[in-house]
């Protein structure tokens, strides 16, 4: 049964995630997201199901590109903007500091703390207060083209950095790059780097202090430098935006890139681009570096928040709708309507009951590789100044990709930038 059919209006009549007082007046809510039109249609279907049972509440969905999402939330200020917004967890501390989002009611906060894994619930909180309801979680894995591996006589995906370089060398040639790197998009640049760093025993930030001056970080910059200098990676083939459109996606889809490190959420874009050839794509853990002890990945999550400038009635209706949308009775067979929507895109849900409800689907070959790395994943640091930190590191990595600086300079610049940004954010 597809996601559209799974979103049921009747389920709301039975139970919801949390009881919230019924609305006594007509309320119009706006839900801001960055999803593509087909996914927006599923969200609208869920909103209609809720409104059918709550006729005093109407919900309109607005979608903007990922790159415009944070600025759209901020431009609304504390009032007049979207009532509900989908956000990347990295943005939460600053939105709270600036008074743009409101804390969740006690009943909703309690449900988040009990129904989601501890680390995911923590990412939805600031100073112990829950501010959002988590939905998706994303991790990174090595994606590779089995047809290209077979053609090059490669029997298994690389498990170490030495094997990664050797495999990339065998795949490179005749217009093909062995290993693809993203540029022109902050998260797309930084998250694969951070995952390789984690698999090399390092971290970006610890106890609020940048750790890019470590030996593990230097080795990660050197790995990038080697890939570029040896021609295993061609920066011109890696341009992408938050939807992975552009050369990065096109080159992997067409077989001009042998391996990449990418998040689970892009499965739908990959399937759409490759058709039957998608069956050639496999996933594997991030290769382990010389200073690492096990394969690791960076994880990050998304959540929905409520505008602090909305009226009391709007806030109440917003939390009630979000409670239902993310609750176990709005979808099919114990899943939430949100999980149904996420699974339509190949995205991992984060609520424990959703993971259980989708156990079989999460075991399919492409996602199985991602589920296998969840246990050892490390959360991307959620700190004040986190977005600026990511954008500064993006610039350094791209300078390294294009040969403008070497690995040692990249490490020095990245650490200096990070220290300055994080110290300024704390003032």
C-alpha angles and dihedrals in degrees: 000000000000126000094257092059093045095062103091129187094199093064092070092062090065107047141335133205092260134001112248124178113270115257114257097194138039111275129190116205130190121206117201119203141153096224125131121258097263091052092044087056090058091050090049089051090054091047090052090051090053093047091051088063093035106040093174090066124070122184127198122190123217124188128199130173114276090249090060098043101091094041090050091053091048095045089059088062118195092320140027094034129103114311093219126026136185111226141183108243092238089071098054102088093055094044089053093046090052094048095242099127131047129226118257119256114262094256093052093044091051092051092050091051093049103036101043130060113270096248093050092047089049090055088058092055139073121199090349096308120117112228103171147022111248119228120162130030123197132198133175132243139166111270116199140174110242093196090058090045091053091047090053093045094248112149103188141017117265116269098186136037091252089055089046091056093044092049092047090052092053092049096047122096144070092053094315127119118212096213126024126213126191124233135178095044123080102216092038090055100039104040097060089046090049091048092053089047090051090050087053093056096259138114137204099228133008124185089349094305124112115245100192092115091070126113089244090057093048090052090051092052088047091053089056091047091052094048091053097042093048092049094242088124126042113197090202088067095053108066111130144149130217090284090053090240118150132044095333094063095032094054094049092045093049095048096251091119121055102193139010138169109236143153127261095246094075094069093102093052090047094049091048093051099042105037111185091357088070086084087074092064118096134174132222137172120279109274114256119246129222093266096041131093103197142010112275138174137200114246130198134174142209129220142178119245136186126236112253089212094059118107121263090255092050092048092049093049091045094054091044092053093045090048090055095041092054096036128105096248102055096074135038130295096356097318125120123242086243091057090050089053093047093049090054085067096041091252122148114243116223105207109101094229090051091053089052093046091052097042094124095046092048088056094064113119100259097046095037090074090055096045088053092061097047094090095060097034119126120215116244104249112268104204140139106279091024096133093048089047090054093049092049092050089048090057092050093049091048091050087054091048091054094046095247092126135015128239095267092051090046091054093047094047094044094051093046092048093047094049092050094047096046094046092049092048091056095055 
